[in-house]
Amino acid sequence: MEFNDVIMSRRSIRKYLDKQVSEEDLQKMIEAAILAPSWKNSQVTRYYIAKSHEVFQQVKEALPEFNQNNAENASVLIISTIVLNRSGFERDGTPSNELGNGWGYYDCGMHNMNLVLKATELGLSTLVMGIRDAQKIKNIFDIPDNQSVVSVIAVGYSDFHPDMPKRKCVEDITTIR
């Protein structure tokens, strides 16, 4: 699939077929995420994958009801986290600019976009969810305190194919001087 086809066909999917994603495809998605740039190559993004039925259900219960419904029949839930106080920080621990950990979240977003686009290329569908109970998720996976839960990404095979929502045009979002 050509890159433009990937970005044009990617959608946030809220209804999945009851079909499993292969370990090989999960591996390819994480490998694509790893290739994303990060502040001074700090590589602060970490992934935790809820694949077994038991862990999947526990993570799903850490989502609000509407996202529980959105993730119904997804094959896996991928939790993205960042290691705090590295990306956007000097070696002595001081922030490099006013964004501080904002750079870690930015880096995670780029990692997640690579992961989502790779999933699309592989014929998979995704939904990135930011409303979640981070502490419950940290407890499920024993995520250390120096990491912050960023998102939960549902991955599976789409049970429907929505049209692309209206997008802004270049002039709406760009200032050139």
Contact map, one row per residue, 1 for C-alpha under 8 A:
111011000000000000000000000000000000000000000000000000000000000000000000000000000000000000000000000000000000000000000000100000000000000000000000000000000000000000000000000000000
111111000000000000000000000000000000000000000000000000000000000000000000000000000000000000000000000000000000000000000000000000000000000000000000000000000000000000000000000000000
111111100000000000000000000000000000000000000000000000000000000000000000000000000000000000000000000000000000000000000000000000000000000000000000000000000000000000000000000000000
011111110000000000000000000000000000000000000000000000000000000000000000000000000000000000000000000000000000000000000000000000000000000000000000000000000000000000000000000000000
111111111000000000000000000000000000000000000000000000000000000000000000000000000000000000000000000000000000000000000000000000000000000000000000000000000000000000000000000000000
111111111100000000000000000000000000000000000000000000000000000000000000000000000000000000000000000000000000000000001001100000000000000000000000000000000000000000000000000000000
001111111100000000000000000000000000000000000000000000000000000000000000000000000000000000000000000000000000000000001000000000000000000000000000000000000000000000000000000000000
000111111100000000000000000000000000000000000000000000000000000000000000000000000000000000000000000000000000000000000000000000000000000000000000000000000000000000000000000000000
000011111110000000000000000000000000000000000000000000000000000000000000000000000000000000000000000000000000000000000001000000000000000000000000000000000000000000010000000000000
000001111111000000000000000000000000000000000000000000000000000000000000000000000000000000000000000000000000000000001001000010000000000000000000000000000000000000000000000000000
000000001111100000000000000000000000000000000000000000000000000000000000000000000000000000000000000000000000000000000000000011100000000000000000000000000000000001010000000000000
000000000111110000000000000000000000000000000000000000000000000000000000000000000000000000000000000000000000000000000000000011110000000000000000000000000000000000000000000000000
000000000011111100000000000000000000000000000000000000000000000000000100000000000000000000000000000000000000000000000000000011100000000000000000000000000000010110000000000000000
000000000001111100000000000000000000000000000000000000000000000000001111000000000000000000000000000000000000000000000000000000100000000000000000000000000000010000000000000000000
000000000000111110000000000000000000000000000000000000000000000000000111110000000000000000000000000000000000000000000000000000000000000000000000000000000000011100000000000000000
000000000000111111000000000000000000000000000000000000000000000000000011110000000000000000000000000000000000000000000000000000000000000000000000000000000001111100000000000000000
000000000000001111100000000000000000000000000000000000000000000000000000110000000000000000000000000000000000000000000000000000000000000000000000000000000001111000000000000000000
000000000000000111110000000000000000000000000000000000000000000000000000111000000000000000000000000000000000000000000000000000000000000000000000000000000000100000000000000000000
000000000000000011111000000000000000000000000000000000000000000000000000111000000000000000000000000000000000000000000000000000000000000000000000000000000001100000000000000000000
000000000000000001111100000000000000000000000000000000000000000000000000001000000000000000000000000000000000000000000000000000000000000000000000000000000001000000000000000000000
000000000000000000111110110000000000000000000000000000000000000000000000001100000000000000000000000000000000000000000000000000000000000000000000000000000011100000000000000000000
000000000000000000011111110000000000000000000000000000000000000000000000000000000000000000000000000000000000000000000000000000000000000000000000000000000000000000000000000000000
000000000000000000001111111000000000000000000000000000000000000000000000000000000000000000000000000000000000000000000000000000000000000000000000000000000000000000000000000000000
000000000000000000000111111100000000000000000000000000000000000000000000000000000000000000000000000000000000000000000000000000000000000000000000000000000000000000000000000000000
000000000000000000001111111110000000000000000000000000000000000000000000000000000000000000000000000000000000000000000010010000000000000000000000000000000000000000000000000000000
000000000000000000001111111111000000000000000000000000000000000000000000000000000000000000000000000000000000000000000000000000000000000000000000000000000000000000000000000000000
000000000000000000000011111111100000000000000000000000000000000000000000000000000000000000000000000000000000000000000000000000000000000000000000000000000000000000000000000000000
000000000000000000000001111111110000000000000000000000000000000000000000000000000000000000000000000000000000000000000100000000000000000000000000000000000000000000000000000000000
000000000000000000000000111111111000000000000000000000000000000000000000000000000000000000000000000000000000000001110110000000000000000000000000000000000000000000000000000000000
000000000000000000000000011111111100000000000000000000000000000000000000000000000000000000000000000000000000000000100000000000000000000000000000000000000000000000000000000000000
000000000000000000000000001111111110000000000000000000000000000000000000000000000000000000000000000000000000000000000000000000000000000000000000000000000000000000000000000000000
000000000000000000000000000111111111000000000000000000000000000000000000000000000000000000000000000000000000001001100100000000000000000000000000000000000000000000000000000000000
000000000000000000000000000011111111000000000000000000000000000000000000000000000000000000000000000000000000011111100000000000000000000000000000000000000000000000000000000000000
000000000000000000000000000001111111000000100000000000000000000000000000000000000000000000000000000000000000001000000000000000000000000000000000000000000000000000000000000000000
000000000000000000000000000000111111100000000000000000000000000000000000000000000000000000000000000000000000001001000000000000000000000000000000000000000000000000000000000000000
000000000000000000000000000000011111110000000000000000000000000000000000000000000000000000000000000000000010011001000000000000000000000000000000000000000000000000000000000000000
000000000000000000000000000000000011111010100000000000000000000000000000000000000000000000000000000000000010011000000000000000000000000000000000000000000000000000000000000000000
000000000000000000000000000000000001111111110000000000000000000000000000000000000000001000000000000000010010000000000000000000000000000000000000000000000000000000000000000000000
000000000000000000000000000000000000111111100000000000000000000000000000000000000000001100000000000000110010000000000000000000000000000000000000000000000000000000000000000000000
000000000000000000000000000000000000011111000000000000000000000000000000000000000000001000000000000000000000000000000000000000000000000000000000000000000000000000000000000000000
000000000000000000000000000000000000111111100000000000000000000000000000000000000000000000000000000000000000000000000000000000000000000000000000000000000000000000000000000000000
000000000000000000000000000000000000011111110000000000000000000000000000000000000000011000000000000000000000000000000000000000000000000000000000000000000000000000000000000000000
000000000000000000000000000000000100111011111000000000000000000000000000000000000000001000000000000000000010000000000000000000000000000000000000000000000000000000000000000000000
000000000000000000000000000000000000010001111100000000000000000000000000000000000111011000000000000000010011000000000000000000000000000000000000000000000000000000000000000000000
000000000000000000000000000000000000000000111110000000000000000000000000000000011110000000000000000000010011001000000000000000000000000000000000000000000000000000000000000000000
000000000000000000000000000000000000000000011111000000000000000000000000000000011110000000000000000000000000000000000000000000000000000000000000000000000000000000000000000000000
000000000000000000000000000000000000000000001111100000000000000000000000000001111000000000000000000000000000000000000000000000000000000000000000000000000000000000000000000000000
000000000000000000000000000000000000000000000111110000000000000000000000000001110000000000000000000000000000000000000000000000000000000000001000000000000000000000000000000000000
000000000000000000000000000000000000000000000011111000000000000000000000000111100000000000000000000000000000000000000000000000000000000000000000000000000000000000000000000000000
000000000000000000000000000000000000000000000001111110110010000000000000000111100000000000000000000000000000000000000000000000000000000000000000000000000000000000000000000000000
000000000000000000000000000000000000000000000000111110110000000000000000001110000000000000000000000000000000000000000000000000000000000000000000000000000000000000000000000000000
000000000000000000000000000000000000000000000000011111110000000000000000000000000000000000000000000000000000000000000000000000000000000000000000000000000000000000000000000000000
000000000000000000000000000000000000000000000000011111111000000000000000000000000000000000000000000000000000000000000000000000000000000000000000000000000000000000000000000000000
000000000000000000000000000000000000000000000000000111111100000000000000000000000000000000000000000000000000000000000000000000000000000000000000000000000000000000000000000000000
000000000000000000000000000000000000000000000000011111111110000000000000000000000000000000000000000000000000000000000000000000000000000000010000000000000000000000000000000000000
000000000000000000000000000000000000000000000000011111111111000000000000000110000000000000000000000000000000000000000000000000000000000000000000000000000000000000000000000000000
000000000000000000000000000000000000000000000000000011111111100000000000000000000000000000000000000000000000000000000000000000000000000000000000000000000000000000000000000000000
000000000000000000000000000000000000000000000000000001111111110000000000000000000000000000000000000000000000000000000000000000000000000000010000000000000000000000000000000000000
000000000000000000000000000000000000000000000000010000111111111000000000000010000000000000000000000000000000000000000000000000000000000110010000000000000000000000000000000000000
000000000000000000000000000000000000000000000000000000011111111000010010000000000000000000000000000000000000000000000000000000000000000000000000000000000000000000000000000000000
000000000000000000000000000000000000000000000000000000001111111100010000000000000000000000000000000000000000000000000000000000000000000000000000000000000000000000000000000000000
000000000000000000000000000000000000000000000000000000000111111100000000000000000000000000000000000000000000000000000000000000000001110110000000000000000000000000000000000000000
000000000000000000000000000000000000000000000000000000000011111111110000000000000000000000000000000000000000000000000000000000000011100000000000000000000000000000000000000000000
000000000000000000000000000000000000000000000000000000000000111111110000000000000000000000000000000000000000000000000000000000000011000000000000000000000000000000000000000000000
000000000000000000000000000000000000000000000000000000000000001111111000000000000000000000000000000000000000000000000000000000000000000000000000000000000000000000000000000000000
000000000000000000000000000000000000000000000000000000000000001111111100000000000000000000000000000000000000000000000000000000000000000000000000000000000000000000000000000000000
000000000000000000000000000000000000000000000000000000000000001111111110000000000000000000000000000000000000000000000000000000001000000000000000000000000000000000000000000000000
000000000000000000000000000000000000000000000000000000000001101111111111000000000000000000000000000000000000000000000000000000000000000000000000000000000000000000000000000000000
000000000000010000000000000000000000000000000000000000000000000011111111000000000000000000000000000000000000000000000000000000000000000000000000000000000000000000000000000000000
000000000000111000000000000000000000000000000000000000000000000001111111000000000000000000000000000000000000000000000000000000000000000000000000000000000000000000000000000000000
000000000000011100000000000000000000000000000000000000000001000000111111110000000000000000000000000000000000000000000000000000100000000000000000000000000100000000000000000000000
000000000000011100000000000000000000000000000000000000000000000000011111110000000000000000000000000000000000000000000000000000000000000000000000000000000000000000000000000000000
000000000000001111100000000000000000000000000000000000000000000000000011111000000000000000000000000000000000000000000000000000000000000000000000000000000001000000000000000000000
000000000000001111100000000000000000000000000000000000000000000000000011111110000000000000000000000000000000000000000000000000000000000000000000000000000111100000000000000000000
000000000000000001111000000000000000000000000000001000000000000000000000111110000000000000000000000000000000000000000000000000000000000000000000000000000111100000000000000000000
000000000000000000001000000000000000000000000000111000010000000000000000011111000000000000000000000000000000000000000000000000000000000000000000000000000111000000000000000000000
000000000000000000000000000000000000000000000000111000010010000000000000011111100000000000000000000000000000000000000000000000000000000000000000000000011110000000000000000000000
000000000000000000000000000000000000000000000011110000000000000000000000000111110000000000000000000000000000000000000000000000000000000000000000000000011110000000000000000000000
000000000000000000000000000000000000000000000011110000000000000000000000000011111000000000000000000000000000000000000000000000000000000000000000000011111000000000000000000000000
000000000000000000000000000000000000000000001111000000000000000000000000000001111100000000000000000000000001000100000000000000000000000000000000000011111000000000000000000000000
000000000000000000000000000000000000000000001110000000000000000000000000000000111110000000000000000000000001000000000000000000000000000000000000001111100000000000000000000000000
000000000000000000000000000000000000000000011100000000000000000000000000000000011111000000000000000000011001000000000000000000000000000000000000001111000000000000000000000000000
000000000000000000000000000000000000000000011100000000000000000000000000000000001111110000000000000000010000000000000000000000000000000000000000011100000000000000000000000000000
000000000000000000000000000000000000000000010000000000000000000000000000000000000111111000000000000010010000000000000000000000000000000000000000011100000000000000000000000000000
000000000000000000000000000000000000000000000000000000000000000000000000000000000011111110001010000110000000000000000000000000000000000000000000000000000000000000000000000000000
000000000000000000000000000000000000000001010000000000000000000000000000000000000011111111001000000010010000000000000000000000000000000000000000000000000000000000000000000000000
000000000000000000000000000000000000011101110000000000000000000000000000000000000001111110000000000110110010000000000000000000000000000000000000000000000000000000000000000000000
000000000000000000000000000000000000001000000000000000000000000000000000000000000000111111000011101111110000000000000000000000000000000000000000000000000000000000000000000000000
000000000000000000000000000000000000000000000000000000000000000000000000000000000000111111111111100110000000000000000000000000000000000000000000000000000000000000000000000000000
000000000000000000000000000000000000000000000000000000000000000000000000000000000000010111111111000000000000000000000000000000000000000000000000000000000000000000000000000000000
000000000000000000000000000000000000000000000000000000000000000000000000000000000000000011111100000000000000000000000000000000000000000000000000000000000000000000000000000000000
000000000000000000000000000000000000000000000000000000000000000000000000000000000000000011111100000000000000000000000000000000000000000000000000000000000000000000000000000000000
000000000000000000000000000000000000000000000000000000000000000000000000000000000000110011111110000000000000000000000000000000000000000000000000000000000000000000000000000000000
000000000000000000000000000000000000000000000000000000000000000000000000000000000000000011111111000000000000000000000000000000000000000000000000000000000000000000000000000000000
000000000000000000000000000000000000000000000000000000000000000000000000000000000000100111001111111100000000000000000000000000000000000000000000000000000000000000000000000000000
000000000000000000000000000000000000000000000000000000000000000000000000000000000000000111000111111100000000000000000000000000000000000000000000000000000000000000000000000000000
000000000000000000000000000000000000000000000000000000000000000000000000000000000000000110000011111100000000000000000000000000000000000000000000000000000000000000000000000000000
000000000000000000000000000000000000000000000000000000000000000000000000000000000000000000000011111100000000000000000000000000000000000000000000000000000000000000000000000000000
000000000000000000000000000000000000000000000000000000000000000000000000000000000000000100000011111111100000000000000000000000000000000000000000000000000000000000000000000000000
000000000000000000000000000000000000000000000000000000000000000000000000000000000000101110000011111111100000000000000000000000000000000000000000000000000000000000000000000000000
000000000000000000000000000000000000000000000000000000000000000000000000000000000001111110000000001111111000000000000000000000000000000000000000000000000000000000000000000000000
000000000000000000000000000000000000000000000000000000000000000000000000000000000000000100000000001111111100000000000000000000000000000000000000000000000000000000000000000000000
000000000000000000000000000000000000001000000000000000000000000000000000000000000000001100000000001111111110000000000000000000000000000000000000000000000000000000000000000000000
000000000000000000000000000000000000011000011000000000000000000000000000000000000111011100000000000011111111000000000000000000000000000000000000000000000000000000000000000000000
000000000000000000000000000000000000000000000000000000000000000000000000000000000100000000000000000011111111100000000000000000000000000000000000000001000000000000000000000000000
000000000000000000000000000000000000000000000000000000000000000000000000000000000000000000000000000001111111110000000000000000000000000000000000000000000000000000000000000000000
000000000000000000000000000000000001111000111000000000000000000000000000000000000000001000000000000000111111111000000000000000000000000000000000000000000000000000000000000000000
000000000000000000000000000000000000000000011000000000000000000000000000000000011100000000000000000000011111111100000000000000000000000000000000000001000000000000000000000000000
000000000000000000000000000000000000000000000000000000000000000000000000000000000000000000000000000000001111111110000000000000000000000000000000000000000000000000000000000000000
000000000000000000000000000000001001100000000000000000000000000000000000000000000000000000000000000000000111111111000000000000000000000000000000000000000000000000000000000000000
000000000000000000000000000000011111100000001000000000000000000000000000000000000000000000000000000000000011111111100000000000000000000000000000000000000000000000000000000000000
000000000000000000000000000000001000000000000000000000000000000000000000000000010000000000000000000000000001111111110000000000000000000000000000000000000000000000000000000000000
000000000000000000000000000000001000000000000000000000000000000000000000000000000000000000000000000000000000111111111000000000000000000000000000000000000000000000000000000000000
000000000000000000000000000010011011000000000000000000000000000000000000000000000000000000000000000000000000011111111100000000000000000000000000000000000000000000000000000000000
000000000000000000000000000011011000000000000000000000000000000000000000000000000000000000000000000000000000001111111110000000000000000000000000000000000000000000000000000000000
000000000000000000000000000010000000000000000000000000000000000000000000000000000000000000000000000000000000000111111111000011000000000000000000000000000000000000000000000000000
000001100100000000000000000000000000000000000000000000000000000000000000000000000000000000000000000000000000000011111111100000000000000000000000000000000000000000000000000000000
000000000000000000000000000110010000000000000000000000000000000000000000000000000000000000000000000000000000000001111111110000000000000000000000000000000000000000000000000000000
000000000000000000000000100010000000000000000000000000000000000000000000000000000000000000000000000000000000000000111111111111000000000000000000000000000010000000000000000000000
000001001100000000000000000000000000000000000000000000000000000000000000000000000000000000000000000000000000000000011111111111000000000000000000000000000000000000000000000000000
100001000000000000000000000000000000000000000000000000000000000000000000000000000000000000000000000000000000000000001111111100000000000000000000000000000000000000000000000000000
000000000000000000000000100000000000000000000000000000000000000000000000000000000000000000000000000000000000000000000111111100000000000000000000000000000000000000000000000000000
000000000000000000000000000000000000000000000000000000000000000000000000000000000000000000000000000000000000000000000011111110000000000000000000000000000000100000000000000000000
000000000000000000000000000000000000000000000000000000000000000000000000000000000000000000000000000000000000000000000011111111000000000000000000000000000011110000000000000000000
000000000111100000000000000000000000000000000000000000000000000000000000000000000000000000000000000000000000000000010011001111100000000000000000000000000011110000000000000000000
000000000011100000000000000000000000000000000000000000000000000000000000000000000000000000000000000000000000000000010011000111110000000000000000000000001111000000000000000000000
000000000011110000000000000000000000000000000000000000000000000000000010000000000000000000000000000000000000000000000000000011111000000000000000000000001110000000000000000000000
000000000001000000000000000000000000000000000000000000000000000000000000000000000000000000000000000000000000000000000000000001111100000000000000000000111100000000000000000000000
000000000000000000000000000000000000000000000000000000000000000000100000000000000000000000000000000000000000000000000000000000111111000000000000000000111100000000000000000000000
000000000000000000000000000000000000000000000000000000000000000000000000000000000000000000000000000000000000000000000000000000011111000000000000000001110000000000000000000000000
000000000000000000000000000000000000000000000000000000000000001100000000000000000000000000000000000000000000000000000000000000001111100000000000000000100000000000000000000000000
000000000000000000000000000000000000000000000000000000000000011100000000000000000000000000000000000000000000000000000000000000001111110000000000000000110000000000000000000000000
000000000000000000000000000000000000000000000000000000000000011000000000000000000000000000000000000000000000000000000000000000000011111110000000000000000000000000000000000000000
000000000000000000000000000000000000000000000000000000000000010000000000000000000000000000000000000000000000000000000000000000000001111111000000000110000000000000000000000000000
000000000000000000000000000000000000000000000000000000000000000000000000000000000000000000000000000000000000000000000000000000000000111111100000000000000000000000000000000000000
000000000000000000000000000000000000000000000000000000000010010000000000000000000000000000000000000000000000000000000000000000000000111111110000000000000000000000000000000000000
000000000000000000000000000000000000000000000000000000000010010000000000000000000000000000000000000000000000000000000000000000000000111111111010000010000000000000000000000000000
000000000000000000000000000000000000000000000000000000000000000000000000000000000000000000000000000000000000000000000000000000000000011111111111000010000000000000000000000000000
000000000000000000000000000000000000000000000000000000000000000000000000000000000000000000000000000000000000000000000000000000000000001111111110000000000000000000000000000000000
000000000000000000000000000000000000000000000000000000100110000000000000000000000000000000000000000000000000000000000000000000000000000111111110000000000000000000000000000000000
000000000000000000000000000000000000000000000001000000000000000000000000000000000000000000000000000000000000000000000000000000000000000011111110000000000000000000000000000000000
000000000000000000000000000000000000000000000000000000000000000000000000000000000000000000000000000000000000000000000000000000000000000001111111000000000000000000000000000000000
000000000000000000000000000000000000000000000000000000000000000000000000000000000000000000000000000000000000000000000000000000000000000011111111101000000000000000000000000000000
000000000000000000000000000000000000000000000000000000000000000000000000000000000000000000000000000000000000000000000000000000000000000001000111111000000000000000000000000000000
000000000000000000000000000000000000000000000000000000000000000000000000000000000000000000000000000000000000000000000000000000000000000000000011111100000000000000000000000000000
000000000000000000000000000000000000000000000000000000000000000000000000000000000011000000000000000000000000000000000000000000000000000000000001111100000000000000000000000000000
000000000000000000000000000000000000000000000000000000000000000000000000000000001111000000000000000000000000000000000000000000000000000000000011111110000000000000000000000000000
000000000000000000000000000000000000000000000000000000000000000000000000000000001111000000000000000000000000000000000000000000000000010000000000111111000000000000000000000000000
000000000000000000000000000000000000000000000000000000000000000000000000000000111100000000000000000000000000000000000000000000000000010011000000001111100000000000000000000000000
000000000000000000000000000000000000000000000000000000000000000000000000000000111100000000000000000000001001000000000000000000000100000000000000000111110000000000000000000000000
000000000000000000000000000000000000000000000000000000000000000000000000000000111000000000000000000000000000000000000000000000011111000000000000000011111000000000000000000000000
000000000000000000000000000000000000000000000000000000000000000000000000000011110000000000000000000000000000000000000000000000011101000000000000000001111100000000000000000000000
000000000000000000000000000000000000000000000000000000000000000000000000000011110000000000000000000000000000000000000000000001111000000000000000000000111110000000000000000000000
000000000000000000000000000000000000000000000000000000000000000000000010011111000000000000000000000000000000000000000000000001111000000000000000000000011111000000000000000000000
000000000000000000001000000000000000000000000000000000000000000000000000011111000000000000000000000000000000000000000010000111100000000000000000000000001111100000000000000000000
000000000000000110111000000000000000000000000000000000000000000000000000111100000000000000000000000000000000000000000000000111000000000000000000000000000111110000000000000000000
000000000000000111101000000000000000000000000000000000000000000000000000011000000000000000000000000000000000000000000000001110000000000000000000000000000011111000000000000000000
000000000000111110000000000000000000000000000000000000000000000000000000000000000000000000000000000000000000000000000000000110000000000000000000000000000001111110000000000000000
000000000000001110000000000000000000000000000000000000000000000000000000000000000000000000000000000000000000000000000000000000000000000000000000000000000000111110000000000000000
000000000000101100000000000000000000000000000000000000000000000000000000000000000000000000000000000000000000000000000000000000000000000000000000000000000000011111000000000000000
000000000000100000000000000000000000000000000000000000000000000000000000000000000000000000000000000000000000000000000000000000000000000000000000000000000000011111100000000000000
000000000010000000000000000000000000000000000000000000000000000000000000000000000000000000000000000000000000000000000000000000000000000000000000000000000000000111110000000000000
000000000000000000000000000000000000000000000000000000000000000000000000000000000000000000000000000000000000000000000000000000000000000000000000000000000000000011111000000000000
000000001010000000000000000000000000000000000000000000000000000000000000000000000000000000000000000000000000000000000000000000000000000000000000000000000000000001111100000000000
000000000000000000000000000000000000000000000000000000000000000000000000000000000000000000000000000000000000000000000000000000000000000000000000000000000000000000111110000000000
000000000000000000000000000000000000000000000000000000000000000000000000000000000000000000000000000000000000000000000000000000000000000000000000000000000000000000011111000000000
000000000000000000000000000000000000000000000000000000000000000000000000000000000000000000000000000000000000000000000000000000000000000000000000000000000000000000001111100000000
000000000000000000000000000000000000000000000000000000000000000000000000000000000000000000000000000000000000000000000000000000000000000000000000000000000000000000000111110110000
000000000000000000000000000000000000000000000000000000000000000000000000000000000000000000000000000000000000000000000000000000000000000000000000000000000000000000000011111110000
000000000000000000000000000000000000000000000000000000000000000000000000000000000000000000000000000000000000000000000000000000000000000000000000000000000000000000000001111111000
000000000000000000000000000000000000000000000000000000000000000000000000000000000000000000000000000000000000000000000000000000000000000000000000000000000000000000000000111111100
000000000000000000000000000000000000000000000000000000000000000000000000000000000000000000000000000000000000000000000000000000000000000000000000000000000000000000000001111111000
000000000000000000000000000000000000000000000000000000000000000000000000000000000000000000000000000000000000000000000000000000000000000000000000000000000000000000000001111111100
000000000000000000000000000000000000000000000000000000000000000000000000000000000000000000000000000000000000000000000000000000000000000000000000000000000000000000000000011111110
000000000000000000000000000000000000000000000000000000000000000000000000000000000000000000000000000000000000000000000000000000000000000000000000000000000000000000000000001011111
000000000000000000000000000000000000000000000000000000000000000000000000000000000000000000000000000000000000000000000000000000000000000000000000000000000000000000000000000001111
000000000000000000000000000000000000000000000000000000000000000000000000000000000000000000000000000000000000000000000000000000000000000000000000000000000000000000000000000000111
